Amino acid sequence: MGIVSRGFGGRRSSRAVNLPPGQYLVEDFPVLSAGPTPLVNLGSWTFTVRSETGEAQEWNWAQFLALPHESITVDLHCVTKWSKLGTAWEGVSLDTLLSDVASSAEFVLVSAYGGYTTNLPLEDLLDGKAWVADRYDGEALSPEHGGPARLLVPHLYLWKSAKWVRDIQLLNNDEPGFWESVGYHNYGDPWREQRYWGD
Amino acid sequence: MSDTWVDGNGLAGALRELFAVDITTARGTCVGCGTVGPVAGARVYTRAPGVVARCPGCGGVLFRLVRGPDRAWLDLRGVTCLEIQVPDSG
């Protein structure tokens, strides 16, 4: 019988990982929330993309599930300084969700069930950088982590990855979201430690 | 809905740093539903990038407080007016 080595493909040790500045590693998955967790009925769930001219494209849950899904394994960096590595998700690429939208907008405002909002440049949702994720770690995404579906934009601080995502509004002019309007950085790149206004 | 919050007395420490008076006893009016009550009566969410105080009547956001290392930001747009007890000047 051979000896099974755990040395290859195993979890990276904290000493070997290159974390963004100011971050520390966690093994659990902390739950942060600015309000009560909305329990969204799948029968009434919709996800909508609206262009700057008002043209809307909407998916119900069955239609969303029928879209091509991708498996994504990414590192998460929360502005409260924890990072979680190698998280496994399944979801629909924003490239897919935005493919039929005619737009010259440069910004988006993402809104969630429960009222949360966050803003991003449109280009940060495209070219394989963002997803609407409905499964985590092989299971349906739980409500406390944003289920039925959440935005996943792993190259920015996690507050940009809106839980319970409901719609994306394309905008010609940037509009700060829930945290961006009260001190948090408008862009939020963890590798440049853009936590607060002026960082 | 599942819900994890503490009452507005949980704001005392964070607000004591910014105000010269105990603001938890101040009375505010919710922009969303008109509920009037003391700040201590708010539902306060602290497991977040900042502190969020919500109206006990409608759940709307009353105010948000973000504490950076050397700056703090306070957004009160969910409250129309705060009535604050001060020492009698007469």
Interface residues (C-beta under 8 A of the other chain):
Chain A: P30 V31 L32 S33 A34 G35 P36 T37 P38 L39 C78 V79 T80 G115 P143 E144 W159 F178 W179 S181 V182 G183 Y184 R195 Y196 W197
Chain B: M1 S2 D3 T4 W5 Y45 R47 A48 P49 G50 V52 R54 G59 V61 R64 L65 V66 G68 R71 A72 W73 L74 D75
